[in-house]
Amino acid sequence: MAIASEGQAEDGREEAGPALFFRAQHEAFGTTLAANKGAPNLLDRIWMQAFSSYEHNVAEQTRDLPPLACRKGCGTCCRIQVVATAPEVLMVARYVRAMADGFRKVGIDLPARLAAAAAIAPEAAGTMALGRECPFLVEGICVIYPVRPLACRGHVSFNEEACVAALEGEADEVPVSESHRTVRALVQGALQSALRDTGHPWALYDLVAALRIALERPDAEAAFAAGTDVFEPAMIDHVSREEMARTFDRLKV
């Protein structure tokens, strides 16, 4: 569904494309969560749906934009606090467990890097120059790239020089693609809303802190399926849950 489309609500008022897109995404996620309740592959299905939806829709929304400056080997932006939903955290944790031994053979200890980073309190939202380097950035390469969160996928730039300036503290903001950021926010928000409606943990969490919890809790996936929020200590409160809930409720009706 195109984000730029418009429609009409039941009360006759005109609705902008983003609201319609959010509603469609919310309903699709809700259907998947309800249909796979208790299924062993629930996490896989909802994670794949979120990322497939993001990739498809961002491609539609950005087809006429200039090429991105982002490239392999450039980790300039990987110093900003990354937030993620519970399904994203759990899939990264699963990937880290599966790949840990292989990476150790080439001198990369993923759990150790994560533990060291989690011990450092994340900076408040600000420039890249104030942040910590992502523990999964090794020689400029993201070693969890296949399962990187939506926040990482939606943070892209058209200007590498401007990104470097932000890293060096010479710019206040990171120059990102608003189209990518908008699609990411709508898909992620719709997923949160559907998780909330189906009784699953639905907040946003600091990725590094939540991953540490997930790796220490072998039952983390089962707890998620049962509706228990083991990631609560890593919850991000830049926007209150109450405010997010009110926003979701306005958008989905």
Buried (B, 14 or more C-beta within 10 A) or exposed (E): BEBEEEEEEEEEEEBEBBBBBBBBBBBBBBEBBEEBEEEEEBBBBBBBBBBEBBEEBBEBBBEEEEEBBBEEEBBBBBBBBBBBBBBBBBBBBBBBBEBBEEBEEEEBEBBEBBBEBBEEEBBEEEBBBEBBEBBBBBEEEBBBEEBBBBBBBBBBBBBBEBBBBBBEEEBEEBBBBEBBBBBBBBBBBBBBBBBBBBEBBBBBBBBBBBBBBBBEBEEBBEBBBEEBBBBEEBBBEEEEBEEBBEBBEEBBE
